[in-house]
Amino acid sequence: MDIFSVFTLCGGLAFFLYGMTVMSKSLEKMAGGKLERMLKRMTSNPFKSLLLGAGITIAIQSSSAMTVMLVGLVNSGVMELGQTIGVIMGSNIGTTLTAWILSLTGIESESVFVNLLKPENFSPLIALTGILLIMGSKRQRRRDVGRIMMGFAILMYGMELMSGAVSPLAEMPQFAGLLTAFENPLLGVLVGAVFTGIIQSSAASVAILQALAMTGSITYGMAIPVIMGQNIGTCVTALISSIGVNRNAKRVAVVHISFNVIGTTVCLILFYGGDLLFHFAFMDWTVGAVGIAFCHTAFNVFTTILLLPFSRQLEKLARRLVRTENTSKRFAFLDPLLLRTPGAAVSESAAMAGRMGQAARENICLAVDQITHYSRERETQIAQNEDKLDIYEDRLGNYLVEASQHGLSMQDMRTVSRLLRAIGDFERIGDHAVNIQESAQELHDKELHFSDSAREELQVLLSALDDILDITLRSFQAADTQLARQVEPLEETIDQLIEEIRTRHTQRLQTGQCTIQLGFVLSDLLTNIERVSDHCSNIAVGVIQEKDGGPGGHAYLQEVKAGGAFSEDLRRDQKKYHLPEA
């Protein structure tokens, strides 16, 4: 083995890691926010969490990405520490699939069909199909599938390069002498942990071990402690991702490390204790790629079975190792770590925008209450909510812009577009709430009172305003186009109500039933209510545009304005919200 073999080995490792990254990122992109939504929905039960963690890790082919996602979700306050433990255990099992796929390289047979199972034989066909999809398809989803296939082919090519580079080692006596050092299990664990920690990929380090095993120089006694160490080394990624996050998120990394360290310690004691008593004959047997995959899977499955009943104890251990004081709850926001899984970042941004919309609606309700029952405490609360809405718009807007630069799917890009427009509308709704509060304050400070007829008319309008805010927010949070289509007819109804109230107010001015001073306040209230309903319309059309791919929202709006298919909804709303007889 010469210096060029070392270069080939390094190049093979680079291809392997690059292929793994391309495949993992493309899989995450195709999944979008589904992974994050599944995580939140199915982590109430430890066994569901376990299966979910294994399934998602198999899907995205990266336990490190899974753990980083968990750290980000916990740091953002979306998930609790206890919900992540089963997922972490499952991800350790899911990551073993790569080793089984790579073990197919050791298949030997004269049968054409059996040889087709070998990755180095079918991966060129996968690469060809992948590049045709990337270059020939106009649909983003098909191009993403092509990138997944290309990533897999590059990964397998890297594995083949590594296997070819290390094959001369079998004939080197120096290499055989070096391997005898691995017979010390503690040294084997250390080597496996350090090497995996450096390259931050247990799949890659297991692949290199499988490549070395193909030389016929590795025994089970040498491989098993190295495999255990590799599972500890893969925790480095989680450890790095926990830098700069809150203490609860740091505990996710601690749980991951504790799980692997405790599992390795117990397995070493049981395995080598059993070897002293029963003298396992297979310890001196030569291990192949399949044997490596089996040991890797067996270790993770055994550790999971051993520690799953002690999930709460792992959580308590993490809380003791990372202590925290009882401090007041801060304004939690989205963690930059989620940007490593852009689909999850977009999905969580949508949930955060929904909370922003809830805050905007709450401010409108508080401001409306000020008109009839003025309160200084409520005034303070409105001001605080307005400050929070400003923070939402600034930070969420920047976060969405950054997320859009991380290779999103077309669907996620449409979601980002909808969210960027909606947060501006929510912030403006908050501004109108402040304006309504100022009008209410003027009524209170100057002891002005609307006439009975004006109050009744205003009550009908405010009822319609409350309903349009409710429908808009529910349609936005659920991305429900059916609900969204109910907004525009109601907005038209509100416009007609406002026009009629203005006309009646003019008549009251002419008969002396109202004053100019009250007229100014009423005019400001009507203007702000009209603007709020306009912003609701914008948000609802955005929901329809996202689902219909863009033009559908505009076509819908034009149809409503023309009194087309939705005229029935318009008549229904007009019948429900009508002013009392003058």
LOMAR-727605 format. One record per residue (C-alpha): residue number from 1; residue in three letters; z, x, y. Coordinates in nm, 2 decimals. Each point is the difference from the previous one (the first is absolute). Layout:
LOMAR-727605
i, aa, zz, xx, yy
NUM, Ala, Z, X, Y
...
END
This chain:
LOMAR-727605
i, aa, zz, xx, yy
1, Met, 0.00, 0.00, 0.00
2, Asp, -0.12, 0.16, 0.33
3, Ile, 0.05, -0.07, 0.37
4, Phe, -0.30, -0.25, -0.02
5, Ser, 0.18, -0.20, -0.26
6, Val, 0.29, -0.03, 0.24
7, Phe, -0.24, -0.11, 0.28
8, Thr, -0.14, -0.26, -0.24
9, Leu, 0.35, -0.12, -0.09
10, Cys, 0.08, -0.05, 0.37
11, Gly, -0.33, -0.17, 0.06
12, Gly, 0.06, -0.23, -0.30
13, Leu, 0.35, -0.09, 0.14
14, Ala, -0.16, -0.07, 0.34
15, Phe, -0.26, -0.23, -0.16
16, Phe, 0.26, -0.18, -0.20
17, Leu, 0.23, -0.06, 0.30
18, Tyr, -0.29, -0.11, 0.22
19, Gly, -0.14, -0.23, -0.27
20, Met, 0.35, -0.15, -0.05
21, Thr, 0.04, -0.05, 0.38
22, Val, -0.34, -0.17, 0.04
23, Met, 0.06, -0.23, -0.30
24, Ser, 0.35, -0.09, 0.11
25, Lys, -0.09, -0.06, 0.37
26, Ser, -0.30, -0.22, -0.10
27, Leu, 0.21, -0.20, -0.24
28, Glu, 0.26, -0.05, 0.27
29, Lys, -0.27, -0.11, 0.24
30, Met, -0.14, -0.26, -0.24
31, Ala, 0.34, -0.14, -0.07
32, Gly, 0.07, -0.03, 0.38
33, Gly, 0.33, -0.17, 0.07
34, Lys, 0.02, -0.16, -0.34
35, Leu, 0.22, 0.29, -0.13
36, Glu, 0.26, -0.04, 0.28
37, Arg, 0.01, -0.38, -0.04
38, Met, 0.04, 0.03, -0.38
39, Leu, 0.28, 0.25, 0.06
40, Lys, 0.20, -0.24, 0.22
41, Arg, -0.06, -0.30, -0.22
42, Met, 0.07, 0.14, -0.34
43, Thr, 0.30, 0.23, 0.05
44, Ser, 0.28, -0.25, -0.05
45, Asn, 0.02, 0.07, -0.37
46, Pro, 0.05, 0.36, -0.14
47, Phe, -0.25, -0.06, -0.28
48, Lys, -0.26, -0.15, 0.23
49, Ser, 0.05, 0.30, 0.23
50, Leu, -0.05, 0.24, -0.29
51, Leu, -0.33, -0.16, -0.11
52, Leu, -0.12, -0.03, 0.36
53, Gly, 0.08, 0.37, 0.06
54, Ala, -0.19, 0.10, -0.31
55, Gly, -0.29, -0.23, 0.08
56, Ile, -0.05, 0.11, 0.36
57, Thr, 0.03, 0.37, -0.09
58, Ile, -0.26, -0.05, -0.27
59, Ala, -0.22, -0.17, 0.25
60, Ile, 0.03, 0.26, 0.28
61, Gln, 0.05, 0.30, -0.24
62, Ser, 0.28, 0.15, 0.21
63, Ser, 0.37, -0.03, -0.05
64, Ser, 0.05, 0.21, 0.32
65, Ala, -0.20, -0.25, 0.21
66, Met, 0.21, -0.28, -0.16
67, Thr, 0.33, 0.17, 0.10
68, Val, -0.12, 0.08, 0.35
69, Met, -0.10, -0.36, 0.04
70, Leu, 0.35, -0.11, -0.11
71, Val, 0.17, 0.24, 0.25
72, Gly, -0.21, -0.14, 0.28
73, Leu, 0.07, -0.36, -0.09
74, Val, 0.38, 0.06, -0.02
75, Asn, -0.01, 0.19, 0.32
76, Ser, -0.17, -0.29, 0.17
77, Gly, 0.27, -0.24, -0.13
78, Val, -0.25, -0.19, -0.22
79, Met, 0.16, 0.09, -0.33
80, Glu, 0.35, 0.07, -0.11
81, Leu, 0.10, 0.31, -0.19
82, Gly, 0.09, -0.19, -0.32
83, Gln, -0.35, -0.15, -0.02
84, Thr, -0.16, 0.34, -0.02
85, Ile, 0.19, 0.14, -0.30
86, Gly, -0.19, -0.19, -0.27
87, Val, -0.33, 0.08, 0.17
88, Ile, 0.07, 0.37, 0.01
89, Met, 0.08, 0.00, -0.38
90, Gly, -0.32, -0.19, -0.07
91, Ser, -0.21, 0.24, 0.21
92, Asn, 0.12, 0.29, -0.21
93, Ile, -0.14, -0.18, -0.31
94, Gly, -0.32, -0.10, 0.17
95, Thr, -0.08, 0.35, 0.11
96, Thr, -0.03, 0.11, -0.37
97, Leu, -0.33, -0.18, -0.04
98, Thr, -0.19, 0.29, 0.15
99, Ala, 0.13, 0.24, -0.27
100, Trp, -0.12, -0.24, -0.27
101, Ile, -0.35, -0.02, 0.16
102, Leu, -0.01, 0.38, 0.02
103, Ser, 0.11, 0.04, -0.36
104, Leu, -0.33, -0.16, -0.11
105, Thr, -0.16, 0.34, 0.08
106, Gly, 0.14, 0.13, -0.33
107, Ile, -0.20, -0.24, -0.21
108, Glu, -0.22, 0.17, -0.26
109, Ser, -0.25, -0.19, -0.20
110, Glu, -0.37, 0.00, -0.10
111, Ser, -0.03, -0.36, 0.08
112, Val, -0.19, -0.08, 0.33
113, Phe, 0.22, -0.30, 0.07
114, Val, 0.32, 0.19, -0.05
115, Asn, -0.12, 0.29, 0.22
116, Leu, -0.08, -0.26, 0.27
117, Leu, 0.37, -0.05, 0.03
118, Lys, 0.04, 0.35, 0.13
119, Pro, 0.04, -0.01, 0.38
120, Glu, -0.23, 0.31, 0.05
121, Asn, -0.28, -0.19, -0.18
122, Phe, 0.02, -0.34, 0.18
123, Ser, 0.12, 0.12, 0.34
124, Pro, -0.35, 0.12, 0.11
125, Leu, -0.12, -0.36, -0.06
126, Ile, 0.29, -0.13, 0.20
127, Ala, -0.08, 0.25, 0.28
128, Leu, -0.37, -0.11, 0.00
129, Thr, 0.10, -0.37, 0.02
130, Gly, 0.26, 0.07, 0.27
131, Ile, -0.25, 0.19, 0.22
132, Leu, -0.26, -0.28, -0.04
133, Leu, 0.26, -0.26, 0.11
134, Ile, 0.10, 0.22, 0.30
135, Met, -0.35, 0.07, 0.12
136, Gly, -0.18, -0.32, -0.11
137, Ser, 0.25, -0.28, 0.07
138, Lys, 0.05, -0.17, 0.33
139, Arg, 0.32, -0.17, -0.10
140, Gln, 0.32, 0.20, 0.08
141, Arg, 0.18, -0.11, -0.32
142, Arg, -0.28, 0.14, -0.22
143, Arg, 0.00, 0.32, 0.19
144, Asp, 0.38, 0.02, -0.06
145, Val, -0.06, -0.05, -0.37
146, Gly, -0.25, 0.28, 0.02
147, Arg, 0.25, 0.23, 0.16
148, Ile, 0.25, -0.08, -0.27
149, Met, -0.25, 0.10, -0.27
150, Met, -0.10, 0.32, 0.19
151, Gly, 0.37, 0.09, 0.04
152, Phe, 0.05, -0.04, -0.38
153, Ala, -0.31, 0.21, -0.08
154, Ile, 0.11, 0.28, 0.24
155, Leu, 0.35, -0.01, -0.15
156, Met, -0.14, 0.04, -0.35
157, Tyr, -0.23, 0.28, 0.11
158, Gly, 0.31, 0.18, 0.15
159, Met, 0.17, -0.04, -0.34
160, Glu, -0.30, 0.15, -0.18
161, Leu, 0.00, 0.29, 0.24
162, Met, 0.37, 0.07, -0.06
163, Ser, -0.04, -0.02, -0.38
164, Gly, -0.29, 0.24, 0.01
165, Ala, 0.19, 0.24, 0.23
166, Val, 0.31, 0.03, -0.22
167, Ser, -0.18, 0.01, -0.33
168, Pro, -0.01, 0.39, -0.01
169, Leu, 0.38, 0.00, 0.03
170, Ala, 0.03, -0.08, -0.37
171, Glu, -0.12, 0.35, -0.08
172, Met, 0.24, 0.18, 0.24
173, Pro, 0.32, 0.14, -0.15
174, Gln, 0.16, 0.02, 0.35
175, Phe, -0.04, -0.38, 0.03
176, Ala, 0.16, -0.05, -0.34
177, Gly, 0.29, 0.22, 0.12
178, Leu, 0.03, -0.21, 0.32
179, Leu, 0.01, -0.32, -0.19
180, Thr, 0.30, 0.11, -0.21
181, Ala, 0.20, -0.02, 0.32
182, Phe, -0.06, -0.37, 0.00
183, Glu, 0.20, -0.03, -0.32
184, Asn, 0.30, 0.00, 0.24
185, Pro, 0.02, -0.37, 0.08
186, Leu, 0.17, 0.05, 0.34
187, Leu, -0.28, 0.24, 0.11
188, Gly, -0.26, -0.24, -0.13
189, Val, 0.15, -0.28, 0.21
190, Leu, 0.01, 0.22, 0.31
191, Val, -0.36, 0.11, -0.04
192, Gly, -0.12, -0.35, -0.05
193, Ala, 0.20, -0.13, 0.30
194, Val, -0.10, 0.28, 0.24
195, Phe, -0.37, -0.01, -0.09
196, Thr, -0.02, -0.38, 0.03
197, Gly, 0.19, 0.02, 0.33
198, Ile, -0.25, 0.24, 0.14
199, Ile, -0.31, -0.20, -0.08
200, Gln, 0.19, -0.33, 0.04
201, Ser, -0.18, -0.17, -0.29
202, Ser, 0.16, -0.04, -0.34
203, Ala, -0.34, -0.12, -0.13
204, Ala, -0.16, 0.33, 0.10
205, Ser, 0.28, 0.22, -0.14
206, Val, -0.01, -0.20, -0.33
207, Ala, -0.38, 0.05, -0.01
208, Ile, 0.04, 0.38, 0.04
209, Leu, 0.26, -0.01, -0.28
210, Gln, -0.25, -0.19, -0.22
211, Ala, -0.27, 0.26, 0.09
212, Leu, 0.23, 0.28, -0.11
213, Ala, 0.08, -0.20, -0.32
214, Met, -0.37, 0.00, -0.09
215, Thr, 0.03, 0.38, -0.04
216, Gly, 0.22, -0.06, -0.30
217, Ser, 0.28, 0.22, 0.14
218, Ile, 0.25, -0.27, 0.11
219, Thr, 0.26, -0.15, -0.24
220, Tyr, 0.20, -0.31, 0.03
221, Gly, 0.31, 0.21, 0.07
222, Met, -0.17, 0.15, 0.30
223, Ala, -0.17, -0.31, 0.14
224, Ile, 0.29, -0.25, -0.02
225, Pro, 0.23, 0.16, 0.26
226, Val, -0.30, 0.07, 0.23
227, Ile, -0.09, -0.37, -0.01
228, Met, 0.36, -0.09, 0.09
229, Gly, -0.02, 0.23, 0.29
230, Gln, -0.33, -0.14, 0.12
231, Asn, 0.17, -0.34, 0.04
232, Ile, 0.26, 0.16, 0.23
233, Gly, -0.26, 0.18, 0.20
234, Thr, -0.19, -0.31, 0.08
235, Cys, 0.30, -0.12, 0.20
236, Val, -0.09, 0.26, 0.27
237, Thr, -0.25, -0.24, 0.16
238, Ala, 0.27, -0.28, 0.03
239, Leu, 0.24, 0.26, 0.14
240, Ile, -0.25, 0.11, 0.27
241, Ser, -0.08, -0.36, 0.09
242, Ser, 0.37, -0.08, 0.05
243, Ile, 0.02, 0.25, 0.29
244, Gly, 0.06, -0.18, 0.33
245, Val, 0.06, -0.35, -0.15
246, Asn, 0.32, -0.21, 0.00
247, Arg, 0.27, 0.07, -0.25
248, Asn, -0.09, -0.30, -0.22
249, Ala, -0.35, 0.14, -0.04
250, Lys, 0.14, 0.34, -0.09
251, Arg, 0.18, -0.16, -0.28
252, Val, -0.33, -0.10, -0.16
253, Ala, -0.09, 0.37, -0.04
254, Val, 0.35, 0.06, -0.13
255, Val, -0.04, -0.27, -0.26
256, His, -0.33, 0.15, -0.11
257, Ile, 0.15, 0.35, -0.03
258, Ser, 0.32, -0.13, -0.17
259, Phe, -0.20, -0.19, -0.25
260, Asn, -0.20, 0.31, -0.11
261, Val, 0.28, 0.25, 0.02
262, Ile, 0.24, -0.22, -0.20
263, Gly, -0.28, -0.08, -0.25
264, Thr, -0.09, 0.36, -0.04
265, Thr, 0.37, 0.11, -0.05
266, Val, 0.07, -0.27, -0.26
267, Cys, -0.32, 0.07, -0.18
268, Leu, 0.06, 0.37, -0.01
269, Ile, 0.35, -0.05, -0.14
270, Leu, -0.11, -0.25, -0.26
271, Phe, -0.32, 0.17, -0.10
272, Tyr, 0.13, 0.36, -0.03
273, Gly, 0.33, -0.13, -0.14
274, Gly, -0.19, -0.18, -0.27
275, Asp, -0.21, 0.32, -0.06
276, Leu, 0.32, 0.20, -0.06
277, Leu, 0.12, -0.25, -0.25
278, Phe, -0.33, -0.10, -0.18
279, His, -0.23, 0.29, 0.08
280, Phe, -0.31, -0.19, 0.11
281, Ala, -0.30, 0.16, -0.19
282, Phe, -0.26, -0.12, 0.26
283, Met, 0.15, 0.23, 0.27
284, Asp, -0.22, 0.29, -0.12
285, Trp, -0.31, -0.22, -0.05
286, Thr, -0.29, 0.05, 0.23
287, Val, -0.03, -0.28, 0.24
288, Gly, -0.33, -0.15, 0.12
289, Ala, -0.11, -0.21, 0.29
290, Val, 0.10, -0.32, -0.18
291, Gly, 0.34, 0.15, -0.08
292, Ile, 0.06, 0.08, 0.37
293, Ala, -0.09, -0.36, 0.10
294, Phe, 0.23, -0.14, -0.27
295, Cys, 0.30, 0.22, 0.10
296, His, -0.06, -0.09, 0.37
297, Thr, -0.01, -0.38, -0.08
298, Ala, 0.30, 0.02, -0.25
299, Phe, 0.22, 0.18, 0.26
300, Asn, -0.07, -0.25, 0.27
301, Val, 0.03, -0.31, -0.22
302, Phe, 0.33, 0.13, -0.16
303, Thr, 0.14, 0.09, 0.35
304, Thr, -0.09, -0.35, 0.12
305, Ile, 0.16, -0.17, -0.30
306, Leu, 0.31, 0.21, 0.05
307, Leu, 0.05, -0.05, 0.37
308, Leu, -0.14, -0.35, 0.07
309, Pro, 0.33, -0.16, -0.09
310, Phe, 0.17, 0.23, 0.25
311, Ser, -0.22, -0.09, 0.30
312, Arg, 0.30, -0.11, 0.20
313, Gln, 0.18, 0.32, -0.08
314, Leu, -0.30, 0.20, 0.12
315, Glu, 0.01, -0.20, 0.33
316, Lys, 0.37, 0.07, 0.04
317, Leu, -0.06, 0.37, -0.07
318, Ala, -0.28, 0.01, 0.27
319, Arg, 0.24, -0.17, 0.25
320, Arg, 0.27, 0.25, -0.07
321, Leu, -0.23, 0.30, 0.03
322, Val, -0.16, -0.13, 0.32
323, Arg, 0.29, -0.16, 0.19
324, Thr, -0.05, -0.22, 0.31
325, Glu, 0.23, -0.16, 0.25
326, Asn, 0.01, -0.37, 0.09
327, Thr, -0.21, 0.01, 0.31
328, Ser, -0.16, -0.29, 0.18
329, Lys, -0.34, -0.11, -0.14
330, Arg, -0.28, 0.16, 0.20
331, Phe, -0.33, -0.14, 0.07
332, Ala, -0.18, 0.10, -0.32
333, Phe, -0.37, 0.07, 0.02
334, Leu, -0.29, 0.11, -0.22
335, Asp, 0.03, 0.34, -0.15
336, Pro, -0.28, 0.25, 0.05
337, Leu, 0.03, 0.09, -0.37
338, Leu, -0.16, -0.34, -0.09
339, Leu, -0.32, 0.14, 0.16
340, Arg, -0.04, 0.21, -0.32
341, Thr, -0.08, -0.33, -0.17
342, Pro, -0.20, -0.17, 0.28
343, Gly, -0.03, -0.34, -0.18
344, Ala, 0.38, -0.03, -0.01
345, Ala, 0.02, 0.11, 0.36
346, Val, -0.24, -0.28, 0.11
347, Ser, 0.17, -0.26, -0.22
348, Glu, 0.34, 0.09, 0.15
349, Ser, -0.15, 0.00, 0.35
350, Ala, -0.11, -0.36, -0.06
351, Ala, 0.36, -0.09, -0.09
352, Met, 0.13, 0.18, 0.31
353, Ala, -0.26, -0.18, 0.22
354, Gly, 0.13, -0.33, -0.16
355, Arg, 0.35, 0.09, 0.11
356, Met, -0.13, 0.08, 0.35
357, Gly, -0.16, -0.35, 0.00
358, Gln, 0.33, -0.15, -0.10
359, Ala, 0.17, 0.17, 0.29
360, Ala, -0.27, -0.12, 0.24
361, Arg, 0.04, -0.36, -0.12
362, Glu, 0.38, 0.03, 0.02
363, Asn, -0.03, 0.11, 0.37
364, Ile, -0.22, -0.30, 0.08
365, Cys, 0.26, -0.23, -0.16
366, Leu, 0.28, 0.16, 0.19
367, Ala, -0.19, -0.02, 0.33
368, Val, -0.08, -0.37, -0.06
369, Asp, 0.37, -0.07, -0.06
370, Gln, 0.07, 0.15, 0.33
371, Ile, -0.19, -0.28, 0.18
372, Thr, 0.26, -0.26, -0.10
373, His, 0.31, 0.20, -0.08
374, Tyr, 0.01, 0.32, 0.20
375, Ser, 0.21, 0.29, -0.14
376, Arg, 0.06, 0.35, 0.12
377, Glu, 0.06, 0.12, -0.36
378, Arg, -0.34, -0.14, -0.09
379, Glu, -0.16, 0.17, 0.29
380, Thr, 0.14, 0.34, -0.12
381, Gln, -0.13, -0.07, -0.35
382, Ile, -0.35, -0.08, 0.13
383, Ala, 0.00, 0.33, 0.19
384, Gln, 0.11, 0.19, -0.31
385, Asn, -0.27, -0.17, -0.22
386, Glu, -0.26, 0.09, 0.26
387, Asp, 0.10, 0.37, -0.02
388, Lys, -0.02, -0.02, -0.37
389, Leu, -0.35, -0.15, 0.02
390, Asp, -0.11, 0.28, 0.23
391, Ile, 0.12, 0.25, -0.26
392, Tyr, -0.18, -0.19, -0.28
393, Glu, -0.33, 0.01, 0.19
394, Asp, 0.02, 0.37, 0.09
395, Arg, 0.12, 0.14, -0.33
396, Leu, -0.18, -0.24, -0.23
397, Gly, -0.32, 0.05, 0.19
398, Asn, 0.02, 0.38, -0.03
399, Tyr, 0.09, -0.03, -0.37
400, Leu, -0.30, -0.22, -0.07
401, Val, -0.23, 0.23, 0.18
402, Glu, 0.13, 0.29, -0.20
403, Ala, -0.03, -0.20, -0.33
404, Ser, -0.36, -0.08, 0.08
405, Gln, -0.08, 0.38, -0.01
406, His, 0.12, 0.03, -0.36
407, Gly, -0.30, -0.13, -0.19
408, Leu, 0.07, -0.37, -0.03
409, Ser, -0.20, -0.26, -0.20
410, Met, -0.22, -0.24, 0.19
411, Gln, 0.25, -0.28, -0.06
412, Asp, 0.28, 0.21, 0.13
413, Met, -0.21, 0.10, 0.30
414, Arg, -0.05, -0.38, 0.08
415, Thr, 0.37, -0.05, -0.04
416, Val, 0.07, 0.29, 0.25
417, Ser, -0.25, -0.15, 0.24
418, Arg, 0.18, -0.34, -0.02
419, Leu, 0.34, 0.15, 0.04
420, Leu, -0.10, 0.21, 0.31
421, Arg, -0.13, -0.31, 0.17
422, Ala, 0.30, -0.22, -0.11
423, Ile, 0.27, 0.24, 0.12
424, Gly, -0.15, -0.02, 0.35
425, Asp, 0.00, -0.38, -0.01
426, Phe, 0.36, 0.00, -0.13
427, Glu, 0.11, 0.23, 0.29
428, Arg, -0.17, -0.22, 0.25
429, Ile, 0.17, -0.31, -0.15
430, Gly, 0.33, 0.19, 0.06
431, Asp, -0.11, 0.06, 0.37
432, His, -0.06, -0.37, 0.04
433, Ala, 0.34, -0.08, -0.14
434, Val, 0.15, 0.22, 0.28
435, Asn, -0.21, -0.20, 0.25
436, Ile, 0.13, -0.33, -0.14
437, Gln, 0.35, 0.14, 0.02
438, Glu, -0.05, 0.09, 0.37
439, Ser, -0.13, -0.35, 0.07
440, Ala, 0.31, -0.14, -0.18
441, Gln, 0.22, 0.23, 0.21
442, Glu, -0.16, -0.13, 0.32
443, Leu, 0.07, -0.35, -0.11
444, His, 0.37, 0.09, -0.07
445, Asp, 0.06, 0.21, 0.31
446, Lys, -0.15, -0.25, 0.24
447, Glu, 0.14, -0.30, -0.19
448, Leu, -0.34, -0.16, -0.04
449, His, -0.06, -0.28, -0.25
450, Phe, -0.32, -0.15, -0.13
451, Ser, -0.05, -0.38, 0.02
452, Asp, 0.06, -0.20, -0.32
453, Ser, -0.38, -0.05, -0.05
454, Ala, -0.07, 0.38, 0.05
455, Arg, 0.27, 0.09, -0.25
456, Glu, -0.14, -0.24, -0.26
457, Glu, -0.35, 0.14, 0.05
458, Leu, 0.13, 0.36, -0.02
459, Gln, 0.19, -0.09, -0.32
460, Val, -0.32, -0.11, -0.17
461, Leu, -0.18, 0.32, 0.11
462, Leu, 0.29, 0.23, -0.12
463, Ser, 0.00, -0.18, -0.34
464, Ala, -0.37, 0.09, -0.04
465, Leu, 0.07, 0.35, 0.12
466, Asp, 0.28, 0.04, -0.27
467, Asp, -0.24, -0.12, -0.27
468, Ile, -0.29, 0.22, 0.10
469, Leu, 0.24, 0.31, 0.00
470, Asp, 0.13, -0.10, -0.34
471, Ile, -0.34, -0.06, -0.16
472, Thr, -0.14, 0.32, 0.16
473, Leu, 0.29, 0.22, -0.13
474, Arg, -0.01, -0.15, -0.35
475, Ser, -0.38, 0.05, -0.02
476, Phe, 0.03, 0.36, 0.13
477, Gln, 0.28, 0.10, -0.24
478, Ala, -0.17, -0.15, -0.30
479, Ala, -0.36, 0.08, 0.11
480, Asp, -0.07, -0.37, -0.07
481, Thr, -0.33, -0.11, 0.14
482, Gln, 0.07, -0.37, -0.08
483, Leu, 0.30, 0.01, 0.23
484, Ala, -0.19, 0.21, 0.26
485, Arg, -0.27, -0.27, 0.02
486, Gln, 0.27, -0.24, 0.12
487, Val, 0.07, 0.20, 0.31
488, Glu, -0.31, -0.04, 0.21
489, Pro, 0.00, -0.39, 0.00
490, Leu, 0.36, 0.01, 0.11
491, Glu, -0.08, 0.26, 0.27
492, Glu, -0.27, -0.24, 0.13
493, Thr, 0.25, -0.28, -0.01
494, Ile, 0.25, 0.20, 0.20
495, Asp, -0.27, 0.08, 0.26
496, Gln, -0.07, -0.37, 0.04
497, Leu, 0.37, -0.08, 0.03
498, Ile, 0.04, 0.26, 0.27
499, Glu, -0.30, -0.14, 0.19
500, Glu, 0.14, -0.35, -0.02
501, Ile, 0.35, 0.11, 0.11
502, Arg, -0.16, 0.18, 0.31
503, Thr, -0.18, -0.32, 0.09
504, Arg, 0.32, -0.21, -0.03
505, His, 0.19, 0.26, 0.20
506, Thr, -0.25, -0.03, 0.28
507, Gln, 0.04, -0.38, 0.00
508, Arg, 0.38, 0.04, 0.02
509, Leu, -0.04, 0.23, 0.29
510, Gln, -0.21, -0.26, 0.18
511, Thr, 0.25, -0.27, -0.05
512, Gly, 0.30, 0.22, 0.09
513, Gln, 0.15, 0.00, -0.35
514, Cys, -0.01, 0.38, -0.02
515, Thr, 0.04, 0.29, 0.24
516, Ile, -0.22, 0.30, 0.07
517, Gln, 0.27, 0.24, -0.11
518, Leu, 0.03, -0.17, -0.34
519, Gly, -0.38, 0.00, -0.02
520, Phe, -0.01, 0.38, 0.03
521, Val, 0.25, 0.04, -0.29
522, Leu, -0.19, -0.26, -0.21
523, Ser, -0.33, 0.17, 0.07
524, Asp, 0.14, 0.34, -0.12
525, Leu, 0.14, -0.16, -0.31
526, Leu, -0.33, -0.17, -0.09
527, Thr, -0.19, 0.32, 0.06
528, Asn, 0.23, 0.20, -0.23
529, Ile, -0.01, -0.26, -0.27
530, Glu, -0.38, -0.01, 0.02
531, Arg, -0.02, 0.38, -0.03
532, Val, 0.24, 0.00, -0.30
533, Ser, -0.22, -0.25, -0.19
534, Asp, -0.31, 0.21, 0.09
535, His, 0.17, 0.31, -0.16
536, Cys, 0.08, -0.22, -0.31
537, Ser, -0.37, -0.08, -0.02
538, Asn, -0.09, 0.37, 0.01
539, Ile, 0.24, 0.08, -0.28
540, Ala, -0.12, -0.28, -0.22
541, Val, -0.37, 0.09, 0.05
542, Gly, 0.10, 0.36, -0.09
543, Val, 0.13, -0.12, -0.34
544, Ile, -0.32, -0.19, -0.07
545, Gln, -0.21, 0.30, 0.10
546, Glu, 0.19, 0.23, -0.23
547, Lys, -0.06, -0.24, -0.30
548, Asp, -0.36, -0.08, 0.08
549, Gly, -0.10, 0.36, 0.08
550, Gly, -0.04, -0.05, 0.37
551, Pro, -0.26, -0.25, 0.12
552, Gly, 0.17, -0.30, -0.17
553, Gly, 0.27, -0.01, 0.26
554, His, -0.24, -0.02, 0.29
555, Ala, -0.21, -0.27, -0.18
556, Tyr, 0.31, -0.20, -0.06
557, Leu, 0.11, 0.02, 0.36
558, Gln, -0.35, -0.11, 0.13
559, Glu, 0.01, -0.29, -0.24
560, Val, 0.34, -0.12, 0.12
561, Lys, -0.11, 0.04, 0.37
562, Ala, -0.31, -0.21, -0.08
563, Gly, 0.22, -0.27, -0.16
564, Gly, -0.16, 0.05, -0.34
565, Ala, 0.16, -0.02, -0.35
566, Phe, 0.35, 0.04, 0.15
567, Ser, -0.02, -0.29, 0.24
568, Glu, 0.21, -0.20, -0.25
569, Asp, 0.28, 0.25, 0.04
570, Leu, -0.04, -0.02, 0.37
571, Arg, 0.03, -0.38, 0.00
572, Arg, 0.31, 0.02, -0.23
573, Asp, 0.17, 0.24, 0.24
574, Gln, -0.09, -0.21, 0.30
575, Lys, 0.15, -0.30, -0.17
576, Lys, 0.32, 0.19, -0.09
577, Tyr, 0.05, 0.16, 0.35
578, His, -0.07, -0.26, 0.27
579, Leu, 0.18, -0.05, 0.33
580, Pro, 0.20, -0.32, 0.06
581, Glu, -0.16, -0.27, 0.21
582, Ala, 0.01, 0.09, 0.37
END
